[in-house]
Amino acid sequence: MKKMQLRTISVLAIAFFLTLLSATASFAADKPENGAESPEGVQPLQAVLMHEINITLDLKDRELKGTDIVTVREGAQKLRLLLRGMSVVESVENGGAALTFTANELDNRRQEVLIDLPKSPTPVELKLKVSFKGKFQPVDSARENVQRGVAYLDDGVIGEEGALLLSSANWYPHEEGALTPFELTVSLPVGYSAVSEGARVPAGRDVKTDGKTVMNRWKSDKPLAGIDIVAARFHVEKEKHKGIDIYTFFLNKDDALSKLYIKKTREYLDMYAAMFGAYPFMKFAVVESFLPTGYGMPSFTLLGSTVIRLPFIPDTSLGHEIAHNWWGNSVFPESAGGNWTEALTTFTADYALARKKGLEEARDFRTTKLWGYKNFAGPDETSLADFSDATTKAARAVGYNKGTMVLNMLYNYIGEDAFNAGLKEFYSRMAFKKAAWKDIMNAFEKTSGKDLYWFFDQWLSRTGGPELAVENVQVTGGKAPYVVSFNIKQKAPAYIMTLPIGFKTEKDGLVKKTMAVSGEDYKAYTELSSKPVSVEVDPDYENFRLLSSAEIPPSFGAVFGDRKAVVVVPSAGEAREKYLAGAELLAKDFDLTLVTDDDEDMQEHVKNGSVFVLGGPSENRAFAVIQSYLKGYLNAIGDPFVINGKSYPAASFTVGLAVKSADNPIGGIGVFAAVGGPDETLEKIKRMRFFLDESYVIIANDRKVEKGRAPAENRLKKEILP
């Protein structure tokens, strides 16, 4: 049997893979011919060059009225603008002369406004005055569209609380896909202030002579993909840091919280500027929203009142949103090239933070990304090349989880120095332009000196991922060197992967090696100076791969991610009142079926899918059906609940528990027994969103939390028998 050395990926292996890969997707079609580099930074010609918007907000009647001076490039003959369907264009003028236009409904949310531009013997820039108005939904209506604690808005919001006008709501007339600078003036009642992208114009606090209206002005000289406005009764704090204005806009004055956010913002701005390049804007603002939001816009983030006060947000989510100012808010995703922004932001912000904390935290981060993908991606997953937005849990599993792991594999393959240089190269080339995955590839190819087409093609174009198995582990030789051989198997078509291998030995302890794997049945060999005890492939979960159900511990995420899962609420009495709002929240958040504990098909629900029971033994009759599943490592029978050998009296502790089901290895069985009335129970159920990777959660009456995970198998670890 021929002995092979462990090696890096070879040209032959790459060619072998490309021969196997017959089904190509959108990324593969972009491969440059004859080694030519595909063009970067070449943006499509757009008609609109500038917006000068002046609007008045009537918060009582929920109306917006305004004008937009639209600068149109020379030579343009027709102009097509988009506007929300429930707004109206009143007139279009050029130099005081009315222009002909038509408005056509595109769908129930948008209309197109087609404008005939005046002909000129010589091409000249035009300045069109577009007058428009519209009435928007109230705040209460927007609150009905909340899922998993975040308001997903498909229209603007105006009310006495303020206004939230996202660019995605098409609140102003704009050219689809255009990147434009802007000047914005917002007139609104005294006592309110407005925030937008760009820099605040100093005269933004001037009050009109009637004493009832204030004007705020914002301006961006950089071309942006949209304009967002947030208005409310804000308490504003400001600090300048290295020429950048750092603001907090809070609904209630909170000096300590403001100082904390400003301090953390300074740290993130300095850290990311060193990693990627200079911060691209003149300000960054932390803005509190009257709706539950978690958005990142160019030069500000919009966080709901509950989220902004969570103690971990300044150390976690804030960094993610600030990093978006490079990835997504100044380098923009090309709609036809896949949305890479969430993967790159998660990798360079959230994962970078985990790495700073230590090896265990980094490993845990990667592991939970693989768990989350397994739990939520589902059978209708998309490819990274086709991922566009994260409005569903399945899409988030692809864009965030898979995307982050793919970038981790790239980081390991080309090395830290080439990867970090690639980030700077990508940003310097593409700042304030639209970019696709191919532009990222080109940047990393330049800094690494490697051909990376094969890598991006296999990981971006294909759905799913590799499923690995280790078989036929053998050791030959009665003394050193010991030769270890084994098979690494994949389903066809196989992926090329660089896999870390851990060998536990009698004398040398843990020996780590790296192997470039290709083909459905890869025969691996290596030599060791000490007798091996076990072999483990990818022991630290460095690679994106599809885990088996046995490799994932029972978790709330596994239960909620099961497409057949049901939430069981008590059918009557005080118990129903206590849990109903929480049950409805979970059903809405995770798209689950809501049933009552008198459902005659309860046994079938348990056998055919996942079940999450709200209420303890005396509250929910379905507890008796699931009780037998709760025995074992996590034992939660009766009062007190016993978990990991520790007792928790039901009167003092709220208990959430997830276990596996032999009838349904995909999801599992969950129970949540709370202390308190309906409002307190609802708040505790809301907190479950933060514990999706856990097997159990214990919430004491003083709100302190214990959490933990049950053990899981590692199918890629094989013990070597004597």
N, C-alpha and C positions, 0 to 999 in steps of 0.2 A: 504494500500500500504506500503510495507516494506521500512523503511528508511535505506539508506546506507551511511556510512561515506566515505569522499574522502580519497583515499589511494594510496600507491605505488603499482607497479605491483606485483601481487602475483604469486606463483608457479602455481596455478590453471589457472590463465589467460594465462600464458605461454603455459601450456599444451593445453588449449583451442585453442590457435593460431596455434600451431604445428599440431593439428588435422585438422584444416581448410586448412592448407597449403599443398595441395596435389601435386602441381607442383613445383618440386625442381630443382635448377640449379646447376652450377658448385660448388658454395660455399657449398651447402648442402651436397654434396658427400664427403666432407672432415671431417664430424663430427666424432670426436674420439669416440671409443666404450668404454663403461663401465667407463666413466669418465677419461680415460687416456688422458694425454696431448699429442697432436701431436708433433712430433719431430721438433725442430727448428735448424737452422744453419747447417743442413746436406746438403751439396752442392754436385751436381753430379761430378763424377770423370772426369776431363778434361785432355787432352793430352798435351796442350801447357802450359808451366810454365812461359815463359819469352819471350819478344821481344827485340831485339837490332837492331834498324832500323837506317840506314844511307841512306839519300836520297839527290838528287840534283834536284833543281827546275829550269827549263829553262822557265822563264816568257815570253820571246818573242815568243817561239815556243809552249808554253802551255804544256810542257812535264815534266814528273816526271820519274826519273830513280833511282833505289836504290836496296839495299840489306836488308834482314831481317834475322838476326841470331835467329832462333827459337829454344828455349830449349824445348825438348820433354821429358815427364816423362818416367821413366824406366818402361819397360813392355809393352809399347804401340807397336802395330804391324802395324797399318795403321794410316795414318794421313789425315784428310780431312780439307782443308782450303778453305775459301771463298775469292773471289777477284772480283772487278767490271768487268763486261763483256767486256769492251773495253780496258782493260789492258792485259798484256801478262806476263806469267812466262817464263823467258828465260832459267833458269836452277835451279836445286836443287842439292846441294852437301852435303856430310857428310865427314869431314876430307879430303877434296880435291877430293873425289871420287864422280862421278856423280850418282844420284839416278834416278830410273825410276818414271815418273809421267804422269798422264793423266789429261787433262782439259776438263770439260763438261759444256756446257751452261745450266744454270738453268732457266733463263728467259732473258728478254731483258736488264737486268741490272746486273746480277750476273753470275758468273761461280764457279764451284767447282773444286779444284785441289786435286786429290787423289794421295798420295805419298806412295810407297812401302818402308817401313822402313827396314833397314838391320837387319838380325837375329843375335842374340848374345846368347851364351850359358848361360850367366848370365845377368839378367836385368840391364841395365845401362841407364843413361840419355844421350840423343843425342843432338847435336847442329847442326842443319841444316842451311845451307846458301841458302836462296831463293832469286834469282835475278829476279827483275820484273821491268816493265816500262809501261807507258801509257800516252796518250794524252787526255787532259780534255777540257771541254766546255769553251768558252770565257765568260767574264763578261756580255757582252750584251745579250747573250743567257740566262744566269741565271736571268737577270732582267725581262725577259718575263714571268717568273714563280713567279710573285709576286701577292699575294692575301691578301686583308685587310692590306696592308702595310708591309707584311712580306714575305721574299723570302723563299719559300718551295723548298728545293734543294734535288733532287734525284741523283745528281752526284757532283763530285768535280768541282771547278772553278779555272782556272789559267789564268792570263793575266798580262799586265804590271802594273795594279793596285796592284797586289799581288796574293795571293792564299787563297782559302778557301776549305779545305779538311776535311769534316766531317766524322766521323767514320761510319755513316749510309750510306755513299757513297761507303763503302768497298774499300777504296783507297789502303790499304795494305793487304797482305795475313794474315788471322786470322782464328782462330777456332770459329765457331758459338757458341755464348752463353758463351764463356770462360771469366773469370775474371783474368787478368794478369798484373803484373808490366811491366815496359818498360824503355828502354833508347833510346833516339831519338836524332839524329844529322841531322840538316837541313842545306844544303849548298845552298846559293842563292846570288844574286848580292849584292855588297857593296851598302849601303844606305837602304837596306831592313832589317827587322828583323822578326823572327817567334815566335809565342806564342803557347804553348801546355799545356797539363795538367802537374801536378807535379811541381817540383822545377827547377829553372834555374841553370844549372851547371856553376860555375864561369868562366870557359874558353869559355863560349858561345859567347863571343864577339871577339874571335881570328880571324884574317884575314889570309887567305892562302897567300902563298908567291907570288902568281901572282898579288896580289893587287886588284883583280877584284871580289873576292868571299869572303863572310863571312859565318862562321859556327855558328849556334845557337844550344845549347844542352839543352835538358830537360829530367828529370828523375823522375819516380814515383816508390817508393818502395812498394806502396800499390797496390793491384790488382784492376784494373779498367775494365769497360765494353767496352772501346774503346779508340782510340787515335784521337784527333782532332788537326788540324794545321791551324793557321791563319797567313798569312804573308802579310806585306805591308810596306810602308815607314812610320814607326811609330816614334813619339816623345814619349820617355819613361820617366816616373817619378816613383819614388819608395820611400816608407817609411816603416820602420820596426815597428811592433806593437806586443808586447808580443811574440816575436820570429817568427811572421808571416810577410812575405814580402807582402806589398800591392803595387800593380802597377797600373798605367794607361798607356795604349798604345793608343795614339790619332793620328789621321791622320794629324792634325794641332795642333801646340803648343797652349795650352790654360791653363795657370798656375792656373787661378781662378777656372775653371771647374775641373781641376785635383785635386786641394786641397779640393774642395767640395766632390768629389767622394771618396777620401781617408778618409776624416773625417767621412762621412756617413758609409763607409765600416767598420771603426773601431767600430762605435756604434753598427752596426748589428752583427758583429762578437762577441762582448762582450755579447749582449743581447741573441743571440741564443745559445752561449756556456753555459750560465746559464740555459737556458730552456731545452736543449737537451743533452749536453755533449760537450767535448772539440772539437774545430774546427779540422776537420780531415786532413787538408793539411798544407803545409809549405808556401803557398802563396795564395793570391786572386788577380785577375787582372780584371780591367774594360777595355775591348778591344773594340775599335771602328772599325766597319766593313764598307767596301766600298759598301756592299749590304745592303738593308733594312732587318735587322735581329733582333730577340729578343730571343736569345738562352742562356741557362745556361748549362755550362759544368763543370766537376769537377775542381774546383779551379779557374775558370774564367767565366765571362759572355761576350757575344758578342752582342753588340748593334749597330744598324745602325746609320749613322751620324745624321739623323733627330731626331730619338728617343733619342739618348744620350744627346741631348741638350734641350729636353723638360723640362720645369722647375719642373714638378712634379715627374719625374722619380727617382731622388735620394731618394725621400721620399716614393715611392710606389714600382715600379717594381724592383728597385735595391734590396730591402729587400727580395722580392720574389725569385730572382735569387740566392741570397746568401743563403737563407734557403734551396734551392735545393741541396746545398752541403752536407746537411745531408740527405734530402729526395729525393732520385733518383740518386745522384751522389756519395754517399758512402754507403748508403743502396740502393741496386738496385732492381727494380721491377722484380719479377719472371713472366716470360711471360705467364705462364699457370695460374697464380693466380690473375690476374686483376691488372691494373695499378692504384695504390693507391697514387702515388707520387703527382699528381696535387691537389688532395683533401687535403692531409695533408699539403702540402706547402701553399696552399691558406688559409687554416684555421689558421696555425701557423704564417703566415707572414701577408698577406693582412687583414684578419679578426682581427688578434691581434692588428694591427695598428688602425683599425676602433674602436675596443673596448677601446683602450687607449684614443681616442678622446672624447668618451662619449657615453651615452646610445642611443641618437638619431642617431649618426653616425653608431653605431653597428646595430640598428634596420633597418636603411636605407640599410646597406650592405646586411643583410639577405633578405630584401624585394626585392631588385634588383636581387638577385640570383634566387628567385622564379619567378620573371618576366622574366628573361633571359631564364630560363628553359621552361616556357610556350611559349615564342616567338620562340625559336629555336630548341627545342628537336624534335618536329615533330612526325609523326606516326611511323617512322622507328627507334625509339630510341633503344638504347641497355641498358643492365643492367650494374651496376657498376662492377659486377664480370667479365663482358666481355669487359669492356672499356679498350682499348689498347693505343690509341693516340688521340691527339686533332687536327687532320688535317682538320676536318670539324666543322662547327658551331654547328651541332647537337651533335657531339661527345663532344665538349667543354661544352655544356650545361649539359651533364651527368657527365663528369669527374671533372669539376670545380664546377658547380653550385650545382648539386645534392650531389656530394661527400662532399662538404663543409658543406651543411646543415645536412647531416647524421652525420658528426663528431660533429656538434653543438648539435645535439640531444644526442649523446653519452656523450659529456661534461656535459650537463645538468643532465643526468641520473646518472652518476657515481660520479659527483662532481669534482670541480676544482683540489683538491689535488690529487685524484686518477688519474685524466686525466694527469696532469703534470708529476706525477711519472711514468705513463704508457709510456709517450714519452721517458723518459730517459731509462726506462727498455727496450723498443723496440730497441732504438739505441744501447745500450750497448750489447744486444744480437746479433744484426744483422749487425753491422758495417762491411763493405766491404764483405758482403754476399748478396745473393738474398733473397728477402722476398715477401710474399704474404699477402693478407688481413688476412688470418688465423693467421699469425705471429703477426699482430697488435692486433687481438682479444686476443691471448694468453697473450700478455703483459698487456693489460688492465684488463683482468680477474685476473691476478696475483695481480695487484696493487689495484683493487677495491674489490676483494673477491667475485665477482658476476659471475654467469653463463651468458655469453653474446652471446652464440651461437644463441639463438632465435633472438636477435637484429641484428646481422650481417647477418643471413640467410635471414630475411625478407627484409632488405634494400639493400642487395647486389644481391640477386638472382632474384628479380622481377624487371621487367621493370615498368616504370611509377611511380605512387605513389597514396596515398589516396586522394579521393575527399570527402570532409566533407560537411555536411549540419546540420544546427541546426533547430529543429522543436519543436512544442508543449511546448513552454515556459509557465509555470504556477507558480503562487505564492499562497500559502495557509497560512492562519493565519492572523488575523486582527491586531496583535501586535507581538512584538518580543517573541520568535524567528520566523522569517519568513522562510518558507520552499520553496525553489526554485527547480523546477524540469523541465527537458527538455530532448529531445532526440538528441543524436549525431549520425548521420547516415553516413555509408560508403557503397561503393559498395563491393560486395563479390569478392574474399576473403578479409576479413577485416585485417587491420594492428593493432598491439598493439602500442599505442601511449601514451606518458605522456604529457597531454595537459594543459597548463596554462589557467585559466579561470579568466576573469575580470568582477566583478560585480560593477556597478555604483549604489551607494545607496544615499538616501536622506540626511542622517546625517553623515555617515562615509566616504563619498567620494568613492574612488576606493578601492575595496577589492579584493585581488588576492588570488586565490587558485589553486591547482594543482590536476589533475584527471587522473588516469590511465584508458584508454579506450580500450575496445576490443569488437569485434562483429560488425555486420552490423547495428544493432539498439541498441545503448547503452543508457539505461535510467539513467540519472544523477540526483543526489539529493545533496543539501547542505542546511545548516542553516545560516541565517544572522541576526545580531542584529539590523540592520537598514533596512527600506523598500527598496527593489531593484528597480532601474529605468531602467536598461538595463543589458544584459548579453552578453559577447563577448568571443568567443573561440579563443585561440591562438592570442591575440590582438597584440603581438609584433613579430609575424611571427618567432617563435622559431623552428618550425617543418617543415620538408620537406612535402609539399603537393601540389597538383595540383590546382592552382587557376582557377576560372572561368574567362571568358573574361571580365565580368563586374568588377572583382576585380583588373584589370590591367589598368592603365591609358593609353590613347593613347600615342604611342611612335614611334620613328623611328625604334627601334628594332622590334616592332610588325609588321610594314609595311615590313621591309626587311626580316623578318623571315617567312612571308607568302609564301608558295611554289608556289602560283599562282600570285605572285606580278609581275607587269610590271613597268619598268622605262620608262617614256615618255620624249623624247627629241624633240625639235623643228625640223621640217622637212626641213627647208631651211633658207638661209640668214645668217646674222651675229649672230642671236640667236643660230642657230645650231652650228656654229663654236665655240661659247662661251661655250656651255654646253656639246658638244659631248664627249670630253675626260673624263669629270666627269661622264657622263652617262655610258660610257663603263667601267669605274672603278667600279661603283656601281654594274653593272650587273655581272662583273667578281667576285668581292669580295663576293657577297651574292647569286650568282647563280640565278640571276633574268633574266627575258626576257626583251629585249630592243625593244621598238616600237617608232614610230614617231607620232607626233600630228595629222597627217592626216589618222591615222589608222581607217578604217571604223568600227572596232569592239570596239571602245573606250567605248561606253555605256556598252557593255557586260563586258569589263575589270573591270569597276567600280562596276558593280553589282555582279560579280562572284569572285572577288579577290581584292587584294590591288593595289593601283596605286600611284606612286611617280612621280610628275610632276616637271620637271626642267624648270623654267622660270615663270615670272609673267604674268599678264593679257595681256600685249602687246607683249609678247615673245612666249607664247605657247598656241595654240588654245585649248588644252585639259583643260586649266584653266577654261574655260566656262562650261565644263562638271562637274567639281568638285566643282565649286563655291558655290553651295547650301549647300555642306557638311561643309563648313568652317564657317558657322554662329553659334553663341552661345558663350560658355565660351571663346573659342579661336576664335576671329573674325578677319579674314585676307582678307578682300575684297578690292581690288583695291589699289590705292595709295592715302594716306598712308595706310600701313598695320596697323591694330588695334589689339593688343593682350593684353588681360587682362585690357582693357580700356586705354591702352597707345598707342600713335601713333608713327609709325616709317616710316618717308619718304623714299620712295624707292631709292632715289638718295644717301642716306647716310647710309643705313643699308641693310645688307644681312639677309634675313629672311628664316628660316627653320621651318616648321610647320607640325605636325601630329595630325590628328583627327580621331575619330571613324566613322565607317560607319554602318548605320542600316541594309544595305544589306549584310554586311560581318563582323560579330562581331569578327572574328579571327584576322584580320589585321587592315586595316584602309586606310586613304587617307593622302598623304603627298605632300607638295609643297616646293620648294627651289628656291627662287628668289635672284640672286646674283648681287652685284655691282662689276664692273671691267671687264677686258678682259678675254680671255680663260685661260691664265696661272694663274691669280689670282683666277678665279672661280674654277679651278681644285684644287688649294691648299685649298680653303675653303671647297670643297666637301670632300677632304681627312680628314678634321677635324671632319666630321660627325661621323667617327668611334668612337670618344670619347664621343658622346652624344646619344648613342643608347637608354638609359633609359629615355630620356627627351621628353616632348611634344612639346617644341619649343626652338629654338636657335636663338638669335639675335647677329650678328657680326657687330660691328661698323667699320667704315673705319679706325679707329685707332687700330683695331684688338681686342678691348675689347669685352667680351662675356657676354650676359645675357642668362640665360636658366631657364626652369621651367617645371613643370608637372601639368597637369590637374588633378582634383580629380577623385577618383575611388570609387566604392561601396565596402563595406565590407559585404559579404554575411553571415559571421559568427557572426555578431552583430545583436542582436534583442532587440528592445525597448519593455519594459513591460508596457502595457496599464493599467491605473488606474482601 
